[in-house]
Amino acid sequence: MESTSIPLPTLALGTVRLEGRSHAVALRDGTLLVLDSVADRLDLPTPISVRDILNEWDRLLPLLRVVSRESTGTRVSVDEVDVLAPVEPIQILQAGANYRTHVIDLAVKHADLSDGRTEEQVRAETAEMMDLRAAEGDPYFFVGLPSAVTGPYDTVSLPPGTTKNDWELELAAVIGRRAHRVSVDDALDVVAGYTIVNDLTTRELVFRRDMPEIGTDWLRAKNAPGFLPVGPWIVPREEAGDVSELRLTLELNGTVMQDESTKDMLFGVAELISAVSQTVTLLPGDLVLTGSPAGNGMHWGRLLADGDVMESTITGLGHQKTPVIGADA
């Protein structure tokens, strides 16, 4: 359930469970308009999904602004429904190592200081490398699976036999237009809106013990069922405004673990979307994750355990609350 202490967006899209089935809804001024009830106004067949809306985003966004303000249609309170992940994506493209401070912290943590360097020297060297990467390098991406997606208030069960499960709060761009090889200047035009994701990771599965030469195994490490809480809402790009200085905050059992601005990104949203679209044809409803800031569990030496509760916010996008069931509970 959406926290009453977190301001709701003025206008947003979502998916909720009401009377035993899922419904696409428009959030407007704290209430939900069930979009099936205004299908004739939208000129869409029922049942309507959020992906149906995103498939015709340019046509439907102006209509949504109008019908969500009017008194017609079925309206319910957020408290009356179960909030689900706002969209079922076809593709999930995930940027890694995209927050400057996070990468520097990782470099210091894993540095071999036997050569006489100090932590301060490693930090300075890595900072210089990150500046060069931002100026001349390219974003790093991997692919996630839709089967890992879960709702913003669902309980997550840690995989059996694992001990090093971690959080990664991220801003995600939701695609609203088919796009391939889009320029940086045009990249934001294909974004319908933004949402919150928590890219959970089993750290002991990142590197293969049996094939160390193969590198990272993100399939096993990041795609357990429920390992990608998404939502609660998709806030339209125009409503979200400038996302280059949003605040991301994740609390574990009430203690702040991540607290950073998107200003710390090496590559901004437009650069990320342009880069990934040089290879991938982006589709409406796809999620482009933008990386996670400093402050994950490995940084603190505190990983997820049975009974933990994560609470996450990003400025203007809402709130997630994710209880945890332990691997052997």
Beta strands, then each sheet from edge to edge (+ up, - down):
strand 1: 11-18
strand 2: 21-28
strand 3: 31-34
strand 4: 75-77
strand 5: 82-84
strand 6: 92-96
strand 7: 140-144
strand 8: 149-150
strand 9: 156-157
strand 10: 165-166
strand 11: 169-175
strand 12: 191-198
strand 13: 201-202
strand 14: 228-229
strand 15: 235-236
strand 16: 247-252
strand 17: 255-261
strand 18: 287-289
strand 19: 309-314
strand 20: 318-325
sheet 1: 4+ 3- 2+ 1- 5+
sheet 2: 7+ 6- 18- 11+ 12- 15+
sheet 3: 8+ 14+
sheet 4: 9+ 20+ 19- 16+ 17-
sheet 5: 10+ 13-
end
